[in-house]
């Protein structure tokens, strides 16, 4: 069971890292719209985790 989850969890972690990086870039580059974008990224990351588990 543990081995079956390792790969999807790793993919989800990488996706979250990527999403977090995009959110940080957004905050740095576009402060006005950053809050909404961070929320969108967080929702997408949560969906990615759900899809991969």
CHARMM-style PDB file with segment names, atoms N, HN, CA, C and O in Angstrom:
ATOM      1  N   UNK     1       0.835  -1.209   0.000  1.00  0.00      PROA
ATOM      2  CA  UNK     1       0.000   0.000   0.000  1.00  0.00      PROA
ATOM      3  C   UNK     1       0.866   1.253   0.000  1.00  0.00      PROA
ATOM      4  O   UNK     1       0.614   2.194  -0.753  1.00  0.00      PROA
ATOM      5  N   UNK     2       1.873   1.257   0.840  1.00  0.00      PROA
ATOM      6  HN  UNK     2       2.078   0.493   1.452  1.00  0.00      PROA
ATOM      7  CA  UNK     2       2.735   2.419   0.946  1.00  0.00      PROA
ATOM      8  C   UNK     2       3.406   2.749  -0.394  1.00  0.00      PROA
ATOM      9  O   UNK     2       3.474   3.914  -0.786  1.00  0.00      PROA
ATOM     10  N   UNK     3       3.896   1.730  -1.089  1.00  0.00      PROA
ATOM     11  HN  UNK     3       3.842   0.784  -0.771  1.00  0.00      PROA
ATOM     12  CA  UNK     3       4.551   1.939  -2.373  1.00  0.00      PROA
ATOM     13  C   UNK     3       3.586   2.499  -3.409  1.00  0.00      PROA
ATOM     14  O   UNK     3       3.987   3.291  -4.262  1.00  0.00      PROA
ATOM     15  N   UNK     4       2.328   2.099  -3.346  1.00  0.00      PROA
ATOM     16  HN  UNK     4       2.003   1.456  -2.653  1.00  0.00      PROA
ATOM     17  CA  UNK     4       1.338   2.588  -4.295  1.00  0.00      PROA
ATOM     18  C   UNK     4       1.100   4.084  -4.150  1.00  0.00      PROA
ATOM     19  O   UNK     4       0.746   4.750  -5.123  1.00  0.00      PROA
ATOM     20  N   UNK     5       1.286   4.609  -2.978  1.00  0.00      PROA
ATOM     21  HN  UNK     5       1.574   4.068  -2.187  1.00  0.00      PROA
ATOM     22  CA  UNK     5       1.054   6.030  -2.738  1.00  0.00      PROA
ATOM     23  C   UNK     5       2.294   6.885  -2.964  1.00  0.00      PROA
ATOM     24  O   UNK     5       2.175   8.094  -3.166  1.00  0.00      PROA
ATOM     25  N   UNK     6       3.468   6.292  -2.936  1.00  0.00      PROA
ATOM     26  HN  UNK     6       3.564   5.310  -2.772  1.00  0.00      PROA
ATOM     27  CA  UNK     6       4.702   7.074  -2.980  1.00  0.00      PROA
ATOM     28  C   UNK     6       4.785   7.944  -4.231  1.00  0.00      PROA
ATOM     29  O   UNK     6       5.067   9.139  -4.133  1.00  0.00      PROA
ATOM     30  N   UNK     7       4.547   7.366  -5.394  1.00  0.00      PROA
ATOM     31  HN  UNK     7       4.318   6.396  -5.474  1.00  0.00      PROA
ATOM     32  CA  UNK     7       4.679   8.139  -6.631  1.00  0.00      PROA
ATOM     33  C   UNK     7       3.626   9.244  -6.745  1.00  0.00      PROA
ATOM     34  O   UNK     7       3.989  10.382  -7.043  1.00  0.00      PROA
ATOM     35  N   UNK     8       2.342   8.962  -6.521  1.00  0.00      PROA
ATOM     36  HN  UNK     8       2.047   8.038  -6.279  1.00  0.00      PROA
ATOM     37  CA  UNK     8       1.351  10.045  -6.594  1.00  0.00      PROA
ATOM     38  C   UNK     8       1.609  11.158  -5.584  1.00  0.00      PROA
ATOM     39  O   UNK     8       1.419  12.337  -5.883  1.00  0.00      PROA
ATOM     40  N   UNK     9       2.040  10.774  -4.390  1.00  0.00      PROA
ATOM     41  HN  UNK     9       2.194   9.816  -4.147  1.00  0.00      PROA
ATOM     42  CA  UNK     9       2.319  11.786  -3.367  1.00  0.00      PROA
ATOM     43  C   UNK     9       3.499  12.647  -3.802  1.00  0.00      PROA
ATOM     44  O   UNK     9       3.472  13.867  -3.636  1.00  0.00      PROA
ATOM     45  N   UNK    10       4.535  12.020  -4.358  1.00  0.00      PROA
ATOM     46  HN  UNK    10       4.557  11.030  -4.493  1.00  0.00      PROA
ATOM     47  CA  UNK    10       5.698  12.782  -4.831  1.00  0.00      PROA
ATOM     48  C   UNK    10       5.289  13.748  -5.943  1.00  0.00      PROA
ATOM     49  O   UNK    10       5.730  14.897  -5.961  1.00  0.00      PROA
ATOM     50  N   UNK    11       4.449  13.287  -6.867  1.00  0.00      PROA
ATOM     51  HN  UNK    11       4.091  12.354  -6.852  1.00  0.00      PROA
ATOM     52  CA  UNK    11       3.976  14.169  -7.945  1.00  0.00      PROA
ATOM     53  C   UNK    11       3.190  15.338  -7.362  1.00  0.00      PROA
ATOM     54  O   UNK    11       3.338  16.477  -7.804  1.00  0.00      PROA
ATOM     55  N   UNK    12       2.357  15.051  -6.371  1.00  0.00      PROA
ATOM     56  HN  UNK    12       2.237  14.125  -6.012  1.00  0.00      PROA
ATOM     57  CA  UNK    12       1.565  16.109  -5.740  1.00  0.00      PROA
ATOM     58  C   UNK    12       2.477  17.120  -5.053  1.00  0.00      PROA
ATOM     59  O   UNK    12       2.251  18.327  -5.144  1.00  0.00      PROA
ATOM     60  N   UNK    13       3.509  16.626  -4.363  1.00  0.00      PROA
ATOM     61  HN  UNK    13       3.692  15.645  -4.289  1.00  0.00      PROA
ATOM     62  CA  UNK    13       4.455  17.519  -3.686  1.00  0.00      PROA
ATOM     63  C   UNK    13       5.147  18.423  -4.711  1.00  0.00      PROA
ATOM     64  O   UNK    13       5.279  19.626  -4.488  1.00  0.00      PROA
ATOM     65  N   UNK    14       5.582  17.852  -5.822  1.00  0.00      PROA
ATOM     66  HN  UNK    14       5.475  16.874  -6.004  1.00  0.00      PROA
ATOM     67  CA  UNK    14       6.237  18.646  -6.864  1.00  0.00      PROA
ATOM     68  C   UNK    14       5.271  19.686  -7.421  1.00  0.00      PROA
ATOM     69  O   UNK    14       5.662  20.826  -7.674  1.00  0.00      PROA
ATOM     70  N   UNK    15       4.028  19.302  -7.611  1.00  0.00      PROA
ATOM     71  HN  UNK    15       3.711  18.376  -7.406  1.00  0.00      PROA
ATOM     72  CA  UNK    15       3.014  20.221  -8.116  1.00  0.00      PROA
ATOM     73  C   UNK    15       2.801  21.380  -7.141  1.00  0.00      PROA
ATOM     74  O   UNK    15       2.687  22.538  -7.542  1.00  0.00      PROA
ATOM     75  N   UNK    16       2.750  21.040  -5.859  1.00  0.00      PROA
ATOM     76  HN  UNK    16       2.842  20.099  -5.533  1.00  0.00      PROA
ATOM     77  CA  UNK    16       2.567  22.078  -4.836  1.00  0.00      PROA
ATOM     78  C   UNK    16       3.762  23.027  -4.823  1.00  0.00      PROA
ATOM     79  O   UNK    16       3.591  24.242  -4.729  1.00  0.00      PROA
ATOM     80  N   UNK    17       4.968  22.476  -4.918  1.00  0.00      PROA
ATOM     81  HN  UNK    17       5.107  21.489  -4.995  1.00  0.00      PROA
ATOM     82  CA  UNK    17       6.159  23.332  -4.950  1.00  0.00      PROA
ATOM     83  C   UNK    17       6.104  24.273  -6.145  1.00  0.00      PROA
ATOM     84  O   UNK    17       6.409  25.459  -6.021  1.00  0.00      PROA
ATOM     85  N   UNK    18       5.720  23.751  -7.292  1.00  0.00      PROA
ATOM     86  HN  UNK    18       5.472  22.787  -7.393  1.00  0.00      PROA
ATOM     87  CA  UNK    18       5.618  24.553  -8.501  1.00  0.00      PROA
ATOM     88  C   UNK    18       4.559  25.645  -8.329  1.00  0.00      PROA
ATOM     89  O   UNK    18       4.775  26.805  -8.679  1.00  0.00      PROA
ATOM     90  N   UNK    19       3.423  25.245  -7.787  1.00  0.00      PROA
ATOM     91  HN  UNK    19       3.247  24.303  -7.502  1.00  0.00      PROA
ATOM     92  CA  UNK    19       2.327  26.195  -7.571  1.00  0.00      PROA
ATOM     93  C   UNK    19       2.746  27.283  -6.585  1.00  0.00      PROA
ATOM     94  O   UNK    19       2.444  28.459  -6.787  1.00  0.00      PROA
ATOM     95  N   UNK    20       3.435  26.892  -5.531  1.00  0.00      PROA
ATOM     96  HN  UNK    20       3.681  25.937  -5.367  1.00  0.00      PROA
ATOM     97  CA  UNK    20       3.905  27.871  -4.547  1.00  0.00      PROA
ATOM     98  C   UNK    20       4.880  28.846  -5.195  1.00  0.00      PROA
ATOM     99  O   UNK    20       4.824  30.046  -4.929  1.00  0.00      PROA
ATOM    100  N   UNK    21       5.769  28.343  -6.040  1.00  0.00      PROA
ATOM    101  HN  UNK    21       5.814  27.368  -6.256  1.00  0.00      PROA
ATOM    102  CA  UNK    21       6.712  29.216  -6.735  1.00  0.00      PROA
ATOM    103  C   UNK    21       5.998  30.215  -7.619  1.00  0.00      PROA
ATOM    104  O   UNK    21       6.373  31.386  -7.669  1.00  0.00      PROA
ATOM    105  N   UNK    22       4.963  29.755  -8.321  1.00  0.00      PROA
ATOM    106  HN  UNK    22       4.658  28.803  -8.280  1.00  0.00      PROA
ATOM    107  CA  UNK    22       4.184  30.661  -9.164  1.00  0.00      PROA
ATOM    108  C   UNK    22       3.485  31.713  -8.304  1.00  0.00      PROA
ATOM    109  O   UNK    22       3.420  32.885  -8.677  1.00  0.00      PROA
ATOM    110  N   UNK    23       2.970  31.294  -7.165  1.00  0.00      PROA
ATOM    111  HN  UNK    23       3.022  30.343  -6.862  1.00  0.00      PROA
ATOM    112  CA  UNK    23       2.279  32.233  -6.282  1.00  0.00      PROA
ATOM    113  C   UNK    23       3.243  33.295  -5.771  1.00  0.00      PROA
ATOM    114  O   UNK    23       2.888  34.472  -5.708  1.00  0.00      PROA
ATOM    115  N   UNK    24       4.456  32.895  -5.407  1.00  0.00      PROA
ATOM    116  HN  UNK    24       4.744  31.939  -5.458  1.00  0.00      PROA
ATOM    117  CA  UNK    24       5.456  33.855  -4.931  1.00  0.00      PROA
ATOM    118  C   UNK    24       5.802  34.835  -6.050  1.00  0.00      PROA
ATOM    119  O   UNK    24       5.908  36.037  -5.810  1.00  0.00      PROA
ATOM    120  N   UNK    25       5.977  34.331  -7.261  1.00  0.00      PROA
ATOM    121  HN  UNK    25       5.891  33.354  -7.456  1.00  0.00      PROA
ATOM    122  CA  UNK    25       6.263  35.213  -8.391  1.00  0.00      PROA
ATOM    123  C   UNK    25       5.131  36.208  -8.598  1.00  0.00      PROA
ATOM    124  O   UNK    25       5.360  37.387  -8.867  1.00  0.00      PROA
ATOM    125  N   UNK    26       3.913  35.715  -8.467  1.00  0.00      PROA
ATOM    126  HN  UNK    26       3.727  34.758  -8.248  1.00  0.00      PROA
ATOM    127  CA  UNK    26       2.748  36.578  -8.645  1.00  0.00      PROA
ATOM    128  C   UNK    26       2.727  37.670  -7.586  1.00  0.00      PROA
ATOM    129  O   UNK    26       2.465  38.833  -7.890  1.00  0.00      PROA
ATOM    130  N   UNK    27       3.002  37.295  -6.350  1.00  0.00      PROA
ATOM    131  HN  UNK    27       3.215  36.349  -6.102  1.00  0.00      PROA
ATOM    132  CA  UNK    27       3.014  38.283  -5.265  1.00  0.00      PROA
ATOM    133  C   UNK    27       4.067  39.343  -5.538  1.00  0.00      PROA
ATOM    134  O   UNK    27       3.834  40.529  -5.309  1.00  0.00      PROA
ATOM    135  N   UNK    28       5.221  38.921  -6.026  1.00  0.00      PROA
ATOM    136  HN  UNK    28       5.411  37.957  -6.213  1.00  0.00      PROA
ATOM    137  CA  UNK    28       6.316  39.841  -6.281  1.00  0.00      PROA
ATOM    138  C   UNK    28       6.010  40.764  -7.457  1.00  0.00      PROA
ATOM    139  O   UNK    28       6.293  41.961  -7.409  1.00  0.00      PROA
ATOM    140  N   UNK    29       5.429  40.194  -8.513  1.00  0.00      PROA
ATOM    141  HN  UNK    29       5.200  39.221  -8.552  1.00  0.00      PROA
ATOM    142  CA  UNK    29       5.231  40.944  -9.749  1.00  0.00      PROA
ATOM    143  C   UNK    29       3.934  41.746  -9.793  1.00  0.00      PROA
ATOM    144  O   UNK    29       3.890  42.827 -10.380  1.00  0.00      PROA
ATOM    145  N   UNK    30       2.889  41.223  -9.179  1.00  0.00      PROA
ATOM    146  HN  UNK    30       2.925  40.345  -8.702  1.00  0.00      PROA
ATOM    147  CA  UNK    30       1.573  41.848  -9.289  1.00  0.00      PROA
ATOM    148  C   UNK    30       0.861  41.869  -7.937  1.00  0.00      PROA
ATOM    149  O   UNK    30      -0.044  41.067  -7.705  1.00  0.00      PROA
ATOM    150  N   UNK    31       1.254  42.767  -7.054  1.00  0.00      PROA
ATOM    151  HN  UNK    31       1.989  43.419  -7.242  1.00  0.00      PROA
ATOM    152  CA  UNK    31       0.686  42.755  -5.703  1.00  0.00      PROA
ATOM    153  C   UNK    31      -0.835  42.921  -5.658  1.00  0.00      PROA
ATOM    154  O   UNK    31      -1.483  42.345  -4.784  1.00  0.00      PROA
ATOM    155  N   UNK    32      -1.419  43.693  -6.577  1.00  0.00      PROA
ATOM    156  HN  UNK    32      -0.893  44.161  -7.287  1.00  0.00      PROA
ATOM    157  CA  UNK    32      -2.865  43.939  -6.512  1.00  0.00      PROA
ATOM    158  C   UNK    32      -3.679  42.671  -6.712  1.00  0.00      PROA
ATOM    159  O   UNK    32      -4.663  42.447  -6.006  1.00  0.00      PROA
ATOM    160  N   UNK    33      -3.284  41.851  -7.653  1.00  0.00      PROA
ATOM    161  HN  UNK    33      -2.485  42.032  -8.226  1.00  0.00      PROA
ATOM    162  CA  UNK    33      -4.077  40.654  -7.948  1.00  0.00      PROA
ATOM    163  C   UNK    33      -3.524  39.413  -7.251  1.00  0.00      PROA
ATOM    164  O   UNK    33      -4.041  38.312  -7.441  1.00  0.00      PROA
ATOM    165  N   UNK    34      -2.496  39.585  -6.461  1.00  0.00      PROA
ATOM    166  HN  UNK    34      -2.076  40.480  -6.307  1.00  0.00      PROA
ATOM    167  CA  UNK    34      -1.802  38.433  -5.874  1.00  0.00      PROA
ATOM    168  C   UNK    34      -2.702  37.621  -4.951  1.00  0.00      PROA
ATOM    169  O   UNK    34      -2.665  36.391  -4.982  1.00  0.00      PROA
ATOM    170  N   UNK    35      -3.500  38.281  -4.138  1.00  0.00      PROA
ATOM    171  HN  UNK    35      -3.529  39.280  -4.113  1.00  0.00      PROA
ATOM    172  CA  UNK    35      -4.310  37.536  -3.161  1.00  0.00      PROA
ATOM    173  C   UNK    35      -5.249  36.557  -3.853  1.00  0.00      PROA
ATOM    174  O   UNK    35      -5.358  35.406  -3.432  1.00  0.00      PROA
ATOM    175  N   UNK    36      -5.917  36.991  -4.895  1.00  0.00      PROA
ATOM    176  HN  UNK    36      -5.827  37.927  -5.237  1.00  0.00      PROA
ATOM    177  CA  UNK    36      -6.808  36.103  -5.633  1.00  0.00      PROA
ATOM    178  C   UNK    36      -6.049  34.980  -6.289  1.00  0.00      PROA
ATOM    179  O   UNK    36      -6.504  33.836  -6.290  1.00  0.00      PROA
ATOM    180  N   UNK    37      -4.883  35.292  -6.855  1.00  0.00      PROA
ATOM    181  HN  UNK    37      -4.512  36.221  -6.854  1.00  0.00      PROA
ATOM    182  CA  UNK    37      -4.085  34.277  -7.527  1.00  0.00      PROA
ATOM    183  C   UNK    37      -3.571  33.237  -6.532  1.00  0.00      PROA
ATOM    184  O   UNK    37      -3.558  32.045  -6.837  1.00  0.00      PROA
ATOM    185  N   UNK    38      -3.151  33.675  -5.354  1.00  0.00      PROA
ATOM    186  HN  UNK    38      -3.161  34.644  -5.107  1.00  0.00      PROA
ATOM    187  CA  UNK    38      -2.672  32.732  -4.341  1.00  0.00      PROA
ATOM    188  C   UNK    38      -3.804  31.784  -3.954  1.00  0.00      PROA
ATOM    189  O   UNK    38      -3.581  30.584  -3.792  1.00  0.00      PROA
ATOM    190  N   UNK    39      -5.007  32.311  -3.807  1.00  0.00      PROA
ATOM    191  HN  UNK    39      -5.188  33.286  -3.939  1.00  0.00      PROA
ATOM    192  CA  UNK    39      -6.155  31.456  -3.511  1.00  0.00      PROA
ATOM    193  C   UNK    39      -6.398  30.447  -4.614  1.00  0.00      PROA
ATOM    194  O   UNK    39      -6.680  29.279  -4.346  1.00  0.00      PROA
ATOM    195  N   UNK    40      -6.288  30.901  -5.873  1.00  0.00      PROA
ATOM    196  HN  UNK    40      -6.059  31.849  -6.091  1.00  0.00      PROA
ATOM    197  CA  UNK    40      -6.466  29.987  -7.010  1.00  0.00      PROA
ATOM    198  C   UNK    40      -5.404  28.902  -7.002  1.00  0.00      PROA
ATOM    199  O   UNK    40      -5.708  27.732  -7.232  1.00  0.00      PROA
ATOM    200  N   UNK    41      -4.163  29.282  -6.740  1.00  0.00      PROA
ATOM    201  HN  UNK    41      -3.916  30.233  -6.553  1.00  0.00      PROA
ATOM    202  CA  UNK    41      -3.072  28.304  -6.703  1.00  0.00      PROA
ATOM    203  C   UNK    41      -3.291  27.296  -5.574  1.00  0.00      PROA
ATOM    204  O   UNK    41      -3.043  26.102  -5.740  1.00  0.00      PROA
ATOM    205  N   UNK    42      -3.754  27.782  -4.441  1.00  0.00      PROA
ATOM    206  HN  UNK    42      -3.956  28.752  -4.306  1.00  0.00      PROA
ATOM    207  CA  UNK    42      -3.995  26.883  -3.311  1.00  0.00      PROA
ATOM    208  C   UNK    42      -5.099  25.878  -3.646  1.00  0.00      PROA
ATOM    209  O   UNK    42      -4.985  24.693  -3.329  1.00  0.00      PROA
ATOM    210  N   UNK    43      -6.159  26.355  -4.283  1.00  0.00      PROA
ATOM    211  HN  UNK    43      -6.252  27.317  -4.540  1.00  0.00      PROA
ATOM    212  CA  UNK    43      -7.234  25.443  -4.682  1.00  0.00      PROA
ATOM    213  C   UNK    43      -6.722  24.420  -5.684  1.00  0.00      PROA
ATOM    214  O   UNK    43      -7.043  23.236  -5.589  1.00  0.00      PROA
ATOM    215  N   UNK    44      -5.923  24.880  -6.648  1.00  0.00      PROA
ATOM    216  HN  UNK    44      -5.662  25.842  -6.725  1.00  0.00      PROA
ATOM    217  CA  UNK    44      -5.382  23.956  -7.649  1.00  0.00      PROA
ATOM    218  C   UNK    44      -4.482  22.908  -6.996  1.00  0.00      PROA
ATOM    219  O   UNK    44      -4.548  21.729  -7.345  1.00  0.00      PROA
ATOM    220  N   UNK    45      -3.653  23.326  -6.062  1.00  0.00      PROA
ATOM    221  HN  UNK    45      -3.599  24.283  -5.779  1.00  0.00      PROA
ATOM    222  CA  UNK    45      -2.765  22.385  -5.374  1.00  0.00      PROA
ATOM    223  C   UNK    45      -3.580  21.350  -4.610  1.00  0.00      PROA
ATOM    224  O   UNK    45      -3.249  20.165  -4.618  1.00  0.00      PROA
ATOM    225  N   UNK    46      -4.641  21.794  -3.952  1.00  0.00      PROA
ATOM    226  HN  UNK    46      -4.910  22.757  -3.946  1.00  0.00      PROA
ATOM    227  CA  UNK    46      -5.491  20.865  -3.200  1.00  0.00      PROA
ATOM    228  C   UNK    46      -6.129  19.853  -4.154  1.00  0.00      PROA
ATOM    229  O   UNK    46      -6.203  18.665  -3.840  1.00  0.00      PROA
ATOM    230  N   UNK    47      -6.589  20.322  -5.318  1.00  0.00      PROA
ATOM    231  HN  UNK    47      -6.529  21.287  -5.572  1.00  0.00      PROA
ATOM    232  CA  UNK    47      -7.180  19.418  -6.305  1.00  0.00      PROA
ATOM    233  C   UNK    47      -6.136  18.424  -6.821  1.00  0.00      PROA
ATOM    234  O   UNK    47      -6.436  17.246  -7.011  1.00  0.00      PROA
ATOM    235  N   UNK    48      -4.915  18.902  -7.045  1.00  0.00      PROA
ATOM    236  HN  UNK    48      -4.671  19.860  -6.891  1.00  0.00      PROA
ATOM    237  CA  UNK    48      -3.848  18.021  -7.523  1.00  0.00      PROA
ATOM    238  C   UNK    48      -3.568  16.918  -6.520  1.00  0.00      PROA
ATOM    239  O   UNK    48      -3.388  15.760  -6.897  1.00  0.00      PROA
ATOM    240  N   UNK    49      -3.532  17.273  -5.246  1.00  0.00      PROA
ATOM    241  HN  UNK    49      -3.679  18.213  -4.939  1.00  0.00      PROA
ATOM    242  CA  UNK    49      -3.284  16.273  -4.207  1.00  0.00      PROA
ATOM    243  C   UNK    49      -4.423  15.259  -4.208  1.00  0.00      PROA
ATOM    244  O   UNK    49      -4.187  14.054  -4.124  1.00  0.00      PROA
ATOM    245  N   UNK    50      -5.643  15.741  -4.302  1.00  0.00      PROA
ATOM    246  HN  UNK    50      -5.835  16.720  -4.370  1.00  0.00      PROA
ATOM    247  CA  UNK    50      -6.797  14.846  -4.301  1.00  0.00      PROA
ATOM    248  C   UNK    50      -6.752  13.922  -5.521  1.00  0.00      PROA
ATOM    249  O   UNK    50      -7.052  12.734  -5.401  1.00  0.00      PROA
ATOM    250  N   UNK    51      -6.387  14.445  -6.677  1.00  0.00      PROA
ATOM    251  HN  UNK    51      -6.144  15.410  -6.774  1.00  0.00      PROA
ATOM    252  CA  UNK    51      -6.325  13.654  -7.899  1.00  0.00      PROA
ATOM    253  C   UNK    51      -5.259  12.565  -7.823  1.00  0.00      PROA
ATOM    254  O   UNK    51      -5.425  11.501  -8.418  1.00  0.00      PROA
ATOM    255  N   UNK    52      -4.180  12.812  -7.111  1.00  0.00      PROA
ATOM    256  HN  UNK    52      -4.045  13.677  -6.628  1.00  0.00      PROA
ATOM    257  CA  UNK    52      -3.043  11.894  -7.095  1.00  0.00      PROA
ATOM    258  C   UNK    52      -3.072  10.902  -5.945  1.00  0.00      PROA
ATOM    259  O   UNK    52      -2.196  10.044  -5.840  1.00  0.00      PROA
ATOM    260  N   UNK    53      -4.080  11.015  -5.077  1.00  0.00      PROA
ATOM    261  HN  UNK    53      -4.792  11.712  -5.162  1.00  0.00      PROA
ATOM    262  CA  UNK    53      -4.106  10.091  -3.945  1.00  0.00      PROA
ATOM    263  C   UNK    53      -5.297   9.161  -4.038  1.00  0.00      PROA
ATOM    264  OT1 UNK    53      -5.485   8.310  -3.168  1.00  0.00      PROA
TER     265      UNK     53
END
